[in-house]
Amino acid sequence: NHPNITAMYDFGVLASGQPYIVMDLITGKALADILQQRGQLTVNQTLMLMHQVCQALAEAHGRGVIHRDIKPENIVIDE
């Protein structure tokens, strides 16, 4: 329960072998899409964003959760 983390309710593997995750539907744009459109963020935008990402990761790690796939495609920004 953190403002920078999407709630996850369930996960598993279907009988077909396909993994799944059930989480809140989030709105916004992936950082990858924003970078593709703008080319780059300002220093201040980057610092604010990374501060929030680090806070979210610290919360997750404090609860024993390791994301293992932090990348611009998995960071969603509510513009």
All heavy atoms as a GROMACS GRO file, in nm:
protein
  610
    1ASN      N    1   0.084  -0.117   0.000
    1ASN     CA    2   0.000   0.000   0.000
    1ASN      C    3   0.089   0.124   0.000
    1ASN      O    4   0.120   0.180   0.104
    1ASN     CB    5  -0.092  -0.003   0.121
    1ASN     CG    6  -0.195   0.107   0.116
    1ASN    OD1    7  -0.216   0.167   0.012
    1ASN    ND2    8  -0.258   0.133   0.228
    2HIS      N    9   0.131   0.165  -0.119
    2HIS     CA   10   0.221   0.279  -0.136
    2HIS      C   11   0.174   0.360  -0.256
    2HIS      O   12   0.133   0.302  -0.356
    2HIS     CB   13   0.364   0.229  -0.156
    2HIS     CG   14   0.467   0.337  -0.157
    2HIS    ND1   15   0.498   0.408  -0.270
    2HIS    CD2   16   0.545   0.386  -0.058
    2HIS    CE1   17   0.592   0.497  -0.241
    2HIS    NE2   18   0.622   0.485  -0.113
    3PRO      N   19   0.178   0.492  -0.249
    3PRO     CA   20   0.125   0.573  -0.360
    3PRO      C   21   0.196   0.553  -0.493
    3PRO      O   22   0.141   0.584  -0.597
    3PRO     CB   23   0.139   0.716  -0.310
    3PRO     CG   24   0.234   0.712  -0.197
    3PRO     CD   25   0.227   0.574  -0.139
    4ASN      N   26   0.317   0.500  -0.491
    4ASN     CA   27   0.392   0.480  -0.615
    4ASN      C   28   0.400   0.334  -0.657
    4ASN      O   29   0.482   0.298  -0.743
    4ASN     CB   30   0.534   0.537  -0.601
    4ASN     CG   31   0.532   0.686  -0.574
    4ASN    OD1   32   0.570   0.730  -0.466
    4ASN    ND2   33   0.486   0.764  -0.669
    5ILE      N   34   0.315   0.251  -0.598
    5ILE     CA   35   0.315   0.108  -0.633
    5ILE      C   36   0.172   0.067  -0.665
    5ILE      O   37   0.079   0.096  -0.590
    5ILE     CB   38   0.368   0.021  -0.517
    5ILE    CG1   39   0.513   0.058  -0.485
    5ILE    CG2   40   0.356  -0.127  -0.552
    5ILE    CD1   41   0.570  -0.016  -0.365
    6THR      N   42   0.154  -0.003  -0.776
    6THR     CA   43   0.024  -0.056  -0.813
    6THR      C   44  -0.007  -0.177  -0.727
    6THR      O   45   0.078  -0.264  -0.708
    6THR     CB   46   0.024  -0.099  -0.962
    6THR    OG1   47   0.056   0.014  -1.040
    6THR    CG2   48  -0.109  -0.153  -1.003
    7ALA      N   49  -0.128  -0.183  -0.674
    7ALA     CA   50  -0.168  -0.296  -0.590
    7ALA      C   51  -0.176  -0.424  -0.675
    7ALA      O   52  -0.228  -0.423  -0.786
    7ALA     CB   53  -0.302  -0.268  -0.526
    8MET      N   54  -0.121  -0.530  -0.620
    8MET     CA   55  -0.128  -0.661  -0.686
    8MET      C   56  -0.214  -0.751  -0.597
    8MET      O   57  -0.192  -0.760  -0.477
    8MET     CB   58   0.012  -0.720  -0.702
    8MET     CG   59   0.011  -0.851  -0.777
    8MET     SD   60   0.172  -0.911  -0.830
    8MET     CE   61   0.271  -0.901  -0.684
    9TYR      N   62  -0.312  -0.817  -0.659
    9TYR     CA   63  -0.408  -0.896  -0.584
    9TYR      C   64  -0.386  -1.046  -0.595
    9TYR      O   65  -0.420  -1.120  -0.503
    9TYR     CB   66  -0.551  -0.862  -0.629
    9TYR     CG   67  -0.582  -0.715  -0.610
    9TYR    CD1   68  -0.583  -0.629  -0.718
    9TYR    CD2   69  -0.606  -0.664  -0.483
    9TYR    CE1   70  -0.610  -0.493  -0.700
    9TYR    CE2   71  -0.634  -0.529  -0.465
    9TYR     CZ   72  -0.635  -0.444  -0.574
    9TYR     OH   73  -0.661  -0.312  -0.556
   10ASP      N   74  -0.332  -1.091  -0.706
   10ASP     CA   75  -0.313  -1.234  -0.726
   10ASP      C   76  -0.211  -1.255  -0.836
   10ASP      O   77  -0.187  -1.167  -0.918
   10ASP     CB   78  -0.446  -1.301  -0.764
   10ASP     CG   79  -0.442  -1.452  -0.755
   10ASP    OD1   80  -0.350  -1.507  -0.690
   10ASP    OD2   81  -0.531  -1.516  -0.813
   11PHE      N   82  -0.150  -1.371  -0.836
   11PHE     CA   83  -0.060  -1.410  -0.944
   11PHE      C   84  -0.053  -1.561  -0.946
   11PHE      O   85  -0.090  -1.628  -0.850
   11PHE     CB   86   0.080  -1.350  -0.925
   11PHE     CG   87   0.150  -1.397  -0.800
   11PHE    CD1   88   0.234  -1.507  -0.805
   11PHE    CD2   89   0.130  -1.334  -0.679
   11PHE    CE1   90   0.298  -1.552  -0.689
   11PHE    CE2   91   0.194  -1.376  -0.564
   11PHE     CZ   92   0.278  -1.487  -0.570
   12GLY      N   93  -0.008  -1.615  -1.056
   12GLY     CA   94   0.003  -1.760  -1.066
   12GLY      C   95   0.030  -1.802  -1.209
   12GLY      O   96   0.071  -1.721  -1.293
   13VAL      N   97   0.005  -1.928  -1.235
   13VAL     CA   98   0.026  -1.985  -1.367
   13VAL      C   99  -0.100  -2.063  -1.405
   13VAL      O  100  -0.149  -2.145  -1.327
   13VAL     CB  101   0.150  -2.079  -1.369
   13VAL    CG1  102   0.169  -2.140  -1.506
   13VAL    CG2  103   0.274  -2.003  -1.325
   14LEU      N  104  -0.153  -2.034  -1.524
   14LEU     CA  105  -0.271  -2.104  -1.572
   14LEU      C  106  -0.236  -2.248  -1.609
   14LEU      O  107  -0.118  -2.283  -1.623
   14LEU     CB  108  -0.327  -2.033  -1.695
   14LEU     CG  109  -0.371  -1.888  -1.676
   14LEU    CD1  110  -0.408  -1.825  -1.809
   14LEU    CD2  111  -0.488  -1.880  -1.579
   15ALA      N  112  -0.337  -2.331  -1.624
   15ALA     CA  113  -0.315  -2.470  -1.663
   15ALA      C  114  -0.237  -2.480  -1.794
   15ALA      O  115  -0.161  -2.574  -1.816
   15ALA     CB  116  -0.448  -2.543  -1.674
   16SER      N  117  -0.252  -2.379  -1.880
   16SER     CA  118  -0.181  -2.377  -2.009
   16SER      C  119  -0.033  -2.343  -1.994
   16SER      O  120   0.043  -2.350  -2.090
   16SER     CB  121  -0.246  -2.274  -2.102
   16SER     OG  122  -0.229  -2.143  -2.050
   17GLY      N  123   0.007  -2.301  -1.873
   17GLY     CA  124   0.145  -2.263  -1.849
   17GLY      C  125   0.169  -2.113  -1.858
   17GLY      O  126   0.280  -2.066  -1.833
   18GLN      N  127   0.066  -2.037  -1.893
   18GLN     CA  128   0.076  -1.892  -1.906
   18GLN      C  129   0.072  -1.826  -1.768
   18GLN      O  130  -0.024  -1.844  -1.694
   18GLN     CB  131  -0.040  -1.839  -1.991
   18GLN     CG  132  -0.042  -1.690  -2.007
   18GLN     CD  133   0.068  -1.638  -2.095
   18GLN    OE1  134   0.108  -1.703  -2.191
   18GLN    NE2  135   0.121  -1.523  -2.062
   19PRO      N  136   0.177  -1.751  -1.733
   19PRO     CA  137   0.173  -1.680  -1.604
   19PRO      C  138   0.077  -1.561  -1.611
   19PRO      O  139   0.051  -1.507  -1.719
   19PRO     CB  140   0.317  -1.631  -1.586
   19PRO     CG  141   0.378  -1.632  -1.721
   19PRO     CD  142   0.304  -1.732  -1.803
   20TYR      N  143   0.022  -1.522  -1.495
   20TYR     CA  144  -0.068  -1.408  -1.490
   20TYR      C  145  -0.046  -1.330  -1.361
   20TYR      O  146   0.004  -1.383  -1.262
   20TYR     CB  147  -0.215  -1.450  -1.501
   20TYR     CG  148  -0.265  -1.525  -1.380
   20TYR    CD1  149  -0.321  -1.457  -1.272
   20TYR    CD2  150  -0.256  -1.664  -1.371
   20TYR    CE1  151  -0.367  -1.524  -1.160
   20TYR    CE2  152  -0.302  -1.732  -1.260
   20TYR     CZ  153  -0.357  -1.662  -1.155
   20TYR     OH  154  -0.401  -1.729  -1.043
   21ILE      N  155  -0.084  -1.202  -1.367
   21ILE     CA  156  -0.083  -1.113  -1.251
   21ILE      C  157  -0.214  -1.035  -1.254
   21ILE      O  158  -0.253  -0.983  -1.359
   21ILE     CB  159   0.034  -1.014  -1.254
   21ILE    CG1  160   0.168  -1.087  -1.256
   21ILE    CG2  161   0.026  -0.918  -1.137
   21ILE    CD1  162   0.287  -0.994  -1.275
   22VAL      N  163  -0.282  -1.025  -1.140
   22VAL     CA  164  -0.404  -0.945  -1.128
   22VAL      C  165  -0.368  -0.823  -1.044
   22VAL      O  166  -0.328  -0.836  -0.929
   22VAL     CB  167  -0.518  -1.024  -1.061
   22VAL    CG1  168  -0.642  -0.937  -1.048
   22VAL    CG2  169  -0.548  -1.152  -1.137
   23MET      N  170  -0.382  -0.704  -1.107
   23MET     CA  171  -0.347  -0.580  -1.038
   23MET      C  172  -0.442  -0.469  -1.081
   23MET      O  173  -0.520  -0.487  -1.174
   23MET     CB  174  -0.202  -0.540  -1.069
   23MET     CG  175  -0.175  -0.521  -1.216
   23MET     SD  176  -0.009  -0.465  -1.261
   23MET     CE  177   0.098  -0.568  -1.170
   24ASP      N  178  -0.435  -0.358  -1.011
   24ASP     CA  179  -0.517  -0.242  -1.047
   24ASP      C  180  -0.482  -0.197  -1.189
   24ASP      O  181  -0.367  -0.203  -1.232
   24ASP     CB  182  -0.491  -0.124  -0.953
   24ASP     CG  183  -0.557  -0.140  -0.818
   24ASP    OD1  184  -0.657  -0.213  -0.810
   24ASP    OD2  185  -0.507  -0.081  -0.721
   25LEU      N  186  -0.583  -0.148  -1.259
   25LEU     CA  187  -0.562  -0.085  -1.388
   25LEU      C  188  -0.511   0.055  -1.362
   25LEU      O  189  -0.572   0.131  -1.286
   25LEU     CB  190  -0.693  -0.080  -1.467
   25LEU     CG  191  -0.686  -0.010  -1.602
   25LEU    CD1  192  -0.591  -0.084  -1.697
   25LEU    CD2  193  -0.824  -0.001  -1.663
   26ILE      N  194  -0.399   0.088  -1.422
   26ILE     CA  195  -0.341   0.220  -1.399
   26ILE      C  196  -0.348   0.302  -1.528
   26ILE      O  197  -0.347   0.248  -1.638
   26ILE     CB  198  -0.196   0.212  -1.347
   26ILE    CG1  199  -0.108   0.130  -1.440
   26ILE    CG2  200  -0.193   0.154  -1.208
   26ILE    CD1  201   0.037   0.128  -1.401
   27THR      N  202  -0.355   0.432  -1.511
   27THR     CA  203  -0.356   0.522  -1.626
   27THR      C  204  -0.224   0.598  -1.629
   27THR      O  205  -0.153   0.603  -1.530
   27THR     CB  206  -0.473   0.621  -1.619
   27THR    OG1  207  -0.461   0.698  -1.499
   27THR    CG2  208  -0.606   0.549  -1.620
   28GLY      N  209  -0.196   0.658  -1.739
   28GLY     CA  210  -0.073   0.733  -1.753
   28GLY      C  211   0.005   0.681  -1.872
   28GLY      O  212  -0.046   0.604  -1.954
   29LYS      N  213   0.130   0.724  -1.882
   29LYS     CA  214   0.216   0.683  -1.992
   29LYS      C  215   0.341   0.616  -1.938
   29LYS      O  216   0.396   0.657  -1.835
   29LYS     CB  217   0.260   0.804  -2.075
   29LYS     CG  218   0.152   0.863  -2.161
   29LYS     CD  219   0.213   0.968  -2.251
   29LYS     CE  220   0.108   1.025  -2.345
   29LYS     NZ  221   0.168   1.126  -2.434
   30ALA      N  222   0.386   0.515  -2.010
   30ALA     CA  223   0.511   0.450  -1.973
   30ALA      C  224   0.626   0.548  -1.996
   30ALA      O  225   0.626   0.625  -2.094
   30ALA     CB  226   0.532   0.324  -2.056
   31LEU      N  227   0.722   0.544  -1.908
   31LEU     CA  228   0.839   0.630  -1.922
   31LEU      C  229   0.905   0.608  -2.058
   31LEU      O  230   0.952   0.703  -2.121
   31LEU     CB  231   0.939   0.603  -1.808
   31LEU     CG  232   1.071   0.679  -1.814
   31LEU    CD1  233   1.047   0.830  -1.816
   31LEU    CD2  234   1.160   0.639  -1.698
   32ALA      N  235   0.906   0.486  -2.108
   32ALA     CA  236   0.965   0.457  -2.239
   32ALA      C  237   0.896   0.538  -2.348
   32ALA      O  238   0.964   0.593  -2.438
   32ALA     CB  239   0.956   0.308  -2.269
   33ASP      N  240   0.763   0.548  -2.344
   33ASP     CA  241   0.689   0.624  -2.444
   33ASP      C  242   0.718   0.773  -2.432
   33ASP      O  243   0.733   0.843  -2.533
   33ASP     CB  244   0.539   0.599  -2.431
   33ASP     CG  245   0.500   0.456  -2.463
   33ASP    OD1  246   0.575   0.388  -2.537
   33ASP    OD2  247   0.396   0.411  -2.412
   34ILE      N  248   0.727   0.822  -2.311
   34ILE     CA  249   0.757   0.964  -2.289
   34ILE      C  250   0.896   0.996  -2.342
   34ILE      O  251   0.916   1.098  -2.410
   34ILE     CB  252   0.744   0.999  -2.140
   34ILE    CG1  253   0.596   0.990  -2.098
   34ILE    CG2  254   0.799   1.138  -2.111
   34ILE    CD1  255   0.573   0.999  -1.950
   35LEU      N  256   0.992   0.910  -2.313
   35LEU     CA  257   1.129   0.933  -2.362
   35LEU      C  258   1.135   0.927  -2.514
   35LEU      O  259   1.209   1.003  -2.578
   35LEU     CB  260   1.225   0.832  -2.300
   35LEU     CG  261   1.248   0.848  -2.150
   35LEU    CD1  262   1.332   0.734  -2.097
   35LEU    CD2  263   1.311   0.983  -2.118
   36GLN      N  264   1.058   0.840  -2.573
   36GLN     CA  265   1.056   0.829  -2.719
   36GLN      C  266   0.997   0.957  -2.780
   36GLN      O  267   1.047   1.005  -2.882
   36GLN     CB  268   0.976   0.708  -2.762
   36GLN     CG  269   0.982   0.681  -2.911
   36GLN     CD  270   0.914   0.552  -2.948
   36GLN    OE1  271   0.818   0.510  -2.884
   36GLN    NE2  272   0.963   0.488  -3.053
   37GLN      N  273   0.896   1.013  -2.716
   37GLN     CA  274   0.832   1.135  -2.767
   37GLN      C  275   0.918   1.259  -2.744
   37GLN      O  276   0.933   1.343  -2.833
   37GLN     CB  277   0.697   1.157  -2.700
   37GLN     CG  278   0.592   1.057  -2.740
   37GLN     CD  279   0.466   1.069  -2.655
   37GLN    OE1  280   0.462   1.139  -2.555
   37GLN    NE2  281   0.362   0.996  -2.694
   38ARG      N  282   0.973   1.271  -2.623
   38ARG     CA  283   1.045   1.394  -2.585
   38ARG      C  284   1.194   1.385  -2.611
   38ARG      O  285   1.260   1.489  -2.620
   38ARG     CB  286   1.025   1.423  -2.437
   38ARG     CG  287   0.884   1.453  -2.399
   38ARG     CD  288   0.878   1.488  -2.252
   38ARG     NE  289   0.741   1.496  -2.206
   38ARG     CZ  290   0.707   1.510  -2.080
   38ARG    NH1  291   0.800   1.522  -1.987
   38ARG    NH2  292   0.580   1.515  -2.046
   39GLY      N  293   1.248   1.267  -2.613
   39GLY     CA  294   1.392   1.251  -2.627
   39GLY      C  295   1.462   1.240  -2.492
   39GLY      O  296   1.550   1.158  -2.475
   40GLN      N  297   1.422   1.323  -2.397
   40GLN     CA  298   1.482   1.318  -2.264
   40GLN      C  299   1.397   1.398  -2.166
   40GLN      O  300   1.311   1.475  -2.206
   40GLN     CB  301   1.624   1.373  -2.265
   40GLN     CG  302   1.632   1.521  -2.302
   40GLN     CD  303   1.776   1.568  -2.316
   40GLN    OE1  304   1.866   1.488  -2.338
   40GLN    NE2  305   1.797   1.696  -2.305
   41LEU      N  306   1.425   1.377  -2.039
   41LEU     CA  307   1.362   1.455  -1.933
   41LEU      C  308   1.461   1.560  -1.886
   41LEU      O  309   1.582   1.546  -1.905
   41LEU     CB  310   1.324   1.365  -1.815
   41LEU     CG  311   1.227   1.251  -1.841
   41LEU    CD1  312   1.209   1.168  -1.714
   41LEU    CD2  313   1.094   1.301  -1.891
   42THR      N  314   1.411   1.663  -1.820
   42THR     CA  315   1.502   1.760  -1.759
   42THR      C  316   1.567   1.696  -1.637
   42THR      O  317   1.520   1.592  -1.587
   42THR     CB  318   1.426   1.888  -1.716
   42THR    OG1  319   1.338   1.853  -1.607
   42THR    CG2  320   1.349   1.950  -1.831
   43VAL      N  321   1.670   1.758  -1.587
   43VAL     CA  322   1.736   1.708  -1.467
   43VAL      C  323   1.638   1.705  -1.350
   43VAL      O  324   1.630   1.606  -1.277
   43VAL     CB  325   1.861   1.793  -1.433
   43VAL    CG1  326   1.917   1.756  -1.296
   43VAL    CG2  327   1.967   1.779  -1.540
   44ASN      N  328   1.560   1.812  -1.333
   44ASN     CA  329   1.464   1.816  -1.223
   44ASN      C  330   1.357   1.708  -1.237
   44ASN      O  331   1.320   1.645  -1.139
   44ASN     CB  332   1.398   1.954  -1.213
   44ASN     CG  333   1.490   2.058  -1.152
   44ASN    OD1  334   1.587   2.024  -1.085
   44ASN    ND2  335   1.461   2.184  -1.177
   45GLN      N  336   1.304   1.687  -1.359
   45GLN     CA  337   1.206   1.582  -1.381
   45GLN      C  338   1.266   1.445  -1.348
   45GLN      O  339   1.201   1.362  -1.285
   45GLN     CB  340   1.158   1.582  -1.526
   45GLN     CG  341   1.071   1.700  -1.562
   45GLN     CD  342   1.047   1.709  -1.711
   45GLN    OE1  343   1.132   1.676  -1.793
   45GLN    NE2  344   0.927   1.756  -1.748
   46THR      N  345   1.389   1.423  -1.391
   46THR     CA  346   1.456   1.296  -1.365
   46THR      C  347   1.476   1.272  -1.216
   46THR      O  348   1.450   1.162  -1.166
   46THR     CB  349   1.591   1.290  -1.438
   46THR    OG1  350   1.568   1.309  -1.578
   46THR    CG2  351   1.661   1.158  -1.415
   47LEU      N  352   1.520   1.375  -1.145
   47LEU     CA  353   1.543   1.361  -1.001
   47LEU      C  354   1.413   1.332  -0.927
   47LEU      O  355   1.409   1.245  -0.839
   47LEU     CB  356   1.610   1.487  -0.945
   47LEU     CG  357   1.755   1.510  -0.986
   47LEU    CD1  358   1.803   1.646  -0.938
   47LEU    CD2  359   1.844   1.399  -0.934
   48MET      N  360   1.306   1.402  -0.962
   48MET     CA  361   1.177   1.380  -0.897
   48MET      C  362   1.126   1.238  -0.925
   48MET      O  363   1.078   1.169  -0.835
   48MET     CB  364   1.074   1.483  -0.943
   48MET     CG  365   1.100   1.620  -0.885
   48MET     SD  366   0.989   1.754  -0.943
   48MET     CE  367   0.837   1.674  -0.979
   49LEU      N  368   1.139   1.196  -1.049
   49LEU     CA  369   1.093   1.062  -1.087
   49LEU      C  370   1.174   0.954  -1.016
   49LEU      O  371   1.117   0.861  -0.959
   49LEU     CB  372   1.102   1.045  -1.238
   49LEU     CG  373   1.066   0.907  -1.293
   49LEU    CD1  374   0.922   0.872  -1.261
   49LEU    CD2  375   1.093   0.902  -1.441
   50MET      N  376   1.305   0.966  -1.019
   50MET     CA  377   1.389   0.862  -0.957
   50MET      C  378   1.372   0.859  -0.806
   50MET      O  379   1.382   0.752  -0.745
   50MET     CB  380   1.537   0.883  -0.995
   50MET     CG  381   1.566   0.849  -1.140
   50MET     SD  382   1.525   0.678  -1.183
   50MET     CE  383   1.376   0.699  -1.278
   51HIS      N  384   1.345   0.974  -0.746
   51HIS     CA  385   1.317   0.976  -0.602
   51HIS      C  386   1.193   0.891  -0.572
   51HIS      O  387   1.194   0.809  -0.479
   51HIS     CB  388   1.296   1.120  -0.555
   51HIS     CG  389   1.266   1.132  -0.410
   51HIS    ND1  390   1.362   1.116  -0.312
   51HIS    CD2  391   1.149   1.156  -0.345
   51HIS    CE1  392   1.305   1.130  -0.194
   51HIS    NE2  393   1.176   1.154  -0.211
   52GLN      N  394   1.089   0.907  -0.653
   52GLN     CA  395   0.966   0.829  -0.633
   52GLN      C  396   0.989   0.680  -0.661
   52GLN      O  397   0.937   0.595  -0.588
   52GLN     CB  398   0.855   0.883  -0.722
   52GLN     CG  399   0.809   1.021  -0.679
   52GLN     CD  400   0.704   1.077  -0.773
   52GLN    OE1  401   0.608   1.008  -0.804
   52GLN    NE2  402   0.723   1.200  -0.816
   53VAL      N  403   1.066   0.650  -0.764
   53VAL     CA  404   1.096   0.510  -0.795
   53VAL      C  405   1.173   0.447  -0.680
   53VAL      O  406   1.142   0.335  -0.637
   53VAL     CB  407   1.175   0.499  -0.927
   53VAL    CG1  408   1.231   0.358  -0.946
   53VAL    CG2  409   1.088   0.538  -1.046
   54CYS      N  410   1.272   0.518  -0.628
   54CYS     CA  411   1.351   0.465  -0.516
   54CYS      C  412   1.267   0.447  -0.390
   54CYS      O  413   1.284   0.348  -0.317
   54CYS     CB  414   1.472   0.554  -0.488
   54CYS     SG  415   1.598   0.546  -0.617
   55GLN      N  416   1.174   0.539  -0.364
   55GLN     CA  417   1.084   0.523  -0.250
   55GLN      C  418   0.999   0.397  -0.266
   55GLN      O  419   0.980   0.321  -0.171
   55GLN     CB  420   0.993   0.644  -0.235
   55GLN     CG  421   1.061   0.766  -0.179
   55GLN     CD  422   0.964   0.882  -0.166
   55GLN    OE1  423   0.881   0.905  -0.254
   55GLN    NE2  424   0.976   0.955  -0.056
   56ALA      N  425   0.947   0.377  -0.385
   56ALA     CA  426   0.864   0.259  -0.411
   56ALA      C  427   0.946   0.130  -0.396
   56ALA      O  428   0.899   0.033  -0.335
   56ALA     CB  429   0.803   0.267  -0.551
   57LEU      N  430   1.066   0.130  -0.449
   57LEU     CA  431   1.151   0.010  -0.437
   57LEU      C  432   1.189  -0.016  -0.292
   57LEU      O  433   1.193  -0.132  -0.249
   57LEU     CB  434   1.276   0.025  -0.523
   57LEU     CG  435   1.252   0.016  -0.673
   57LEU    CD1  436   1.381   0.050  -0.749
   57LEU    CD2  437   1.201  -0.121  -0.712
   58ALA      N  438   1.217   0.088  -0.217
   58ALA     CA  439   1.251   0.071  -0.076
   58ALA      C  440   1.133   0.008  -0.001
   58ALA      O  441   1.152  -0.081   0.084
   58ALA     CB  442   1.290   0.205  -0.013
   59GLU      N  443   1.013   0.054  -0.029
   59GLU     CA  444   0.893  -0.003   0.033
   59GLU      C  445   0.878  -0.150  -0.004
   59GLU      O  446   0.854  -0.235   0.082
   59GLU     CB  447   0.769   0.075  -0.011
   59GLU     CG  448   0.638   0.020   0.040
   59GLU     CD  449   0.616   0.039   0.188
   59GLU    OE1  450   0.682   0.125   0.250
   59GLU    OE2  451   0.531  -0.033   0.245
   60ALA      N  452   0.892  -0.179  -0.132
   60ALA     CA  453   0.878  -0.318  -0.177
   60ALA      C  454   0.986  -0.406  -0.113
   60ALA      O  455   0.957  -0.514  -0.061
   60ALA     CB  456   0.887  -0.325  -0.329
   61HIS      N  457   1.110  -0.361  -0.116
   61HIS     CA  458   1.219  -0.439  -0.058
   61HIS      C  459   1.200  -0.459   0.092
   61HIS      O  460   1.231  -0.566   0.146
   61HIS     CB  461   1.353  -0.372  -0.086
   61HIS     CG  462   1.391  -0.375  -0.231
   61HIS    ND1  463   1.504  -0.310  -0.278
   61HIS    CD2  464   1.333  -0.433  -0.339
   61HIS    CE1  465   1.513  -0.329  -0.409
   61HIS    NE2  466   1.410  -0.403  -0.448
   62GLY      N  467   1.146  -0.357   0.159
   62GLY     CA  468   1.119  -0.369   0.302
   62GLY      C  469   1.016  -0.476   0.333
   62GLY      O  470   1.011  -0.528   0.444
   63ARG      N  471   0.935  -0.509   0.234
   63ARG     CA  472   0.834  -0.614   0.251
   63ARG      C  473   0.876  -0.746   0.188
   63ARG      O  474   0.796  -0.838   0.174
   63ARG     CB  475   0.701  -0.568   0.192
   63ARG     CG  476   0.643  -0.450   0.268
   63ARG     CD  477   0.514  -0.403   0.203
   63ARG     NE  478   0.460  -0.289   0.273
   63ARG     CZ  479   0.355  -0.295   0.354
   63ARG    NH1  480   0.295  -0.409   0.375
   63ARG    NH2  481   0.312  -0.187   0.413
   64GLY      N  482   1.003  -0.752   0.147
   64GLY     CA  483   1.056  -0.876   0.090
   64GLY      C  484   1.022  -0.900  -0.056
   64GLY      O  485   1.035  -1.011  -0.105
   65VAL      N  486   0.978  -0.795  -0.126
   65VAL     CA  487   0.942  -0.808  -0.268
   65VAL      C  488   1.052  -0.747  -0.353
   65VAL      O  489   1.092  -0.633  -0.332
   65VAL     CB  490   0.808  -0.737  -0.298
   65VAL    CG1  491   0.776  -0.742  -0.447
   65VAL    CG2  492   0.697  -0.798  -0.216
   66ILE      N  493   1.101  -0.824  -0.449
   66ILE     CA  494   1.203  -0.778  -0.542
   66ILE      C  495   1.138  -0.771  -0.680
   66ILE      O  496   1.086  -0.870  -0.730
   66ILE     CB  497   1.325  -0.872  -0.546
   66ILE    CG1  498   1.379  -0.898  -0.405
   66ILE    CG2  499   1.432  -0.819  -0.639
   66ILE    CD1  500   1.433  -0.777  -0.335
   67HIS      N  501   1.142  -0.656  -0.746
   67HIS     CA  502   1.072  -0.636  -0.874
   67HIS      C  503   1.140  -0.714  -0.987
   67HIS      O  504   1.073  -0.780  -1.065
   67HIS     CB  505   1.064  -0.488  -0.908
   67HIS     CG  506   0.977  -0.458  -1.024
   67HIS    ND1  507   1.011  -0.488  -1.154
   67HIS    CD2  508   0.855  -0.400  -1.030
   67HIS    CE1  509   0.914  -0.450  -1.235
   67HIS    NE2  510   0.818  -0.396  -1.161
   68ARG      N  511   1.270  -0.706  -1.002
   68ARG     CA  512   1.351  -0.778  -1.101
   68ARG      C  513   1.330  -0.735  -1.245
   68ARG      O  514   1.384  -0.798  -1.335
   68ARG     CB  515   1.330  -0.929  -1.090
   68ARG     CG  516   1.373  -0.986  -0.957
   68ARG     CD  517   1.351  -1.135  -0.955
   68ARG     NE  518   1.370  -1.184  -0.822
   68ARG     CZ  519   1.449  -1.285  -0.791
   68ARG    NH1  520   1.514  -1.348  -0.884
   68ARG    NH2  521   1.459  -1.324  -0.667
   69ASP      N  522   1.251  -0.633  -1.271
   69ASP     CA  523   1.230  -0.590  -1.410
   69ASP      C  524   1.204  -0.440  -1.416
   69ASP      O  525   1.113  -0.394  -1.482
   69ASP     CB  526   1.114  -0.669  -1.472
   69ASP     CG  527   1.114  -0.663  -1.624
   69ASP    OD1  528   1.221  -0.634  -1.683
   69ASP    OD2  529   1.008  -0.685  -1.684
   70ILE      N  530   1.289  -0.363  -1.348
   70ILE     CA  531   1.276  -0.218  -1.350
   70ILE      C  532   1.332  -0.168  -1.482
   70ILE      O  533   1.450  -0.190  -1.512
   70ILE     CB  534   1.350  -0.152  -1.232
   70ILE    CG1  535   1.295  -0.202  -1.099
   70ILE    CG2  536   1.343   0.000  -1.242
   70ILE    CD1  537   1.150  -0.170  -1.076
   71LYS      N  538   1.248  -0.107  -1.562
   71LYS     CA  539   1.288  -0.051  -1.691
   71LYS      C  540   1.186   0.054  -1.729
   71LYS      O  541   1.076   0.059  -1.672
   71LYS     CB  542   1.297  -0.161  -1.797
   71LYS     CG  543   1.168  -0.237  -1.819
   71LYS     CD  544   1.189  -0.353  -1.914
   71LYS     CE  545   1.060  -0.434  -1.931
   71LYS     NZ  546   1.082  -0.553  -2.010
   72PRO      N  547   1.220   0.140  -1.822
   72PRO     CA  548   1.129   0.249  -1.860
   72PRO      C  549   0.989   0.201  -1.903
   72PRO      O  550   0.891   0.271  -1.880
   72PRO     CB  551   1.200   0.319  -1.976
   72PRO     CG  552   1.344   0.294  -1.948
   72PRO     CD  553   1.349   0.155  -1.889
   73GLU      N  554   0.979   0.083  -1.960
   73GLU     CA  555   0.849   0.030  -2.001
   73GLU      C  556   0.760  -0.004  -1.882
   73GLU      O  557   0.638  -0.011  -1.894
   73GLU     CB  558   0.868  -0.097  -2.086
   73GLU     CG  559   0.929  -0.071  -2.223
   73GLU     CD  560   1.081  -0.063  -2.222
   73GLU    OE1  561   1.144  -0.062  -2.112
   73GLU    OE2  562   1.138  -0.056  -2.331
   74ASN      N  563   0.820  -0.025  -1.764
   74ASN     CA  564   0.746  -0.064  -1.645
   74ASN      C  565   0.730   0.050  -1.543
   74ASN      O  566   0.684   0.026  -1.432
   74ASN     CB  567   0.813  -0.184  -1.578
   74ASN     CG  568   0.799  -0.309  -1.661
   74ASN    OD1  569   0.708  -0.322  -1.742
   74ASN    ND2  570   0.889  -0.403  -1.643
   75ILE      N  571   0.770   0.168  -1.581
   75ILE     CA  572   0.750   0.286  -1.496
   75ILE      C  573   0.644   0.371  -1.563
   75ILE      O  574   0.664   0.420  -1.674
   75ILE     CB  575   0.882   0.365  -1.478
   75ILE    CG1  576   0.987   0.279  -1.408
   75ILE    CG2  577   0.856   0.494  -1.400
   75ILE    CD1  578   1.124   0.341  -1.402
   76VAL      N  579   0.530   0.386  -1.497
   76VAL     CA  580   0.417   0.460  -1.555
   76VAL      C  581   0.405   0.594  -1.483
   76VAL      O  582   0.405   0.600  -1.361
   76VAL     CB  583   0.285   0.379  -1.544
   76VAL    CG1  584   0.169   0.460  -1.598
   76VAL    CG2  585   0.300   0.247  -1.617
   77ILE      N  586   0.393   0.698  -1.564
   77ILE     CA  587   0.385   0.834  -1.510
   77ILE      C  588   0.246   0.888  -1.536
   77ILE      O  589   0.196   0.885  -1.648
   77ILE     CB  590   0.491   0.924  -1.577
   77ILE    CG1  591   0.630   0.868  -1.547
   77ILE    CG2  592   0.477   1.068  -1.530
   77ILE    CD1  593   0.742   0.938  -1.618
   78ASP      N  594   0.185   0.938  -1.430
   78ASP     CA  595   0.051   0.998  -1.439
   78ASP      C  596   0.072   1.145  -1.475
   78ASP      O  597   0.105   1.226  -1.390
   78ASP     CB  598  -0.021   0.984  -1.305
   78ASP     CG  599  -0.163   1.035  -1.310
   78ASP    OD1  600  -0.215   1.055  -1.421
   78ASP    OD2  601  -0.219   1.055  -1.203
   79GLU      N  602   0.055   1.176  -1.601
   79GLU     CA  603   0.079   1.314  -1.646
   79GLU      C  604  -0.042   1.402  -1.627
   79GLU      O  605  -0.152   1.366  -1.642
   79GLU     CB  606   0.116   1.315  -1.795
   79GLU     CG  607   0.253   1.255  -1.819
   79GLU     CD  608   0.300   1.277  -1.961
   79GLU    OE1  609   0.234   1.229  -2.054
   79GLU    OE2  610   0.402   1.344  -1.975
   0.00000   0.00000   0.00000
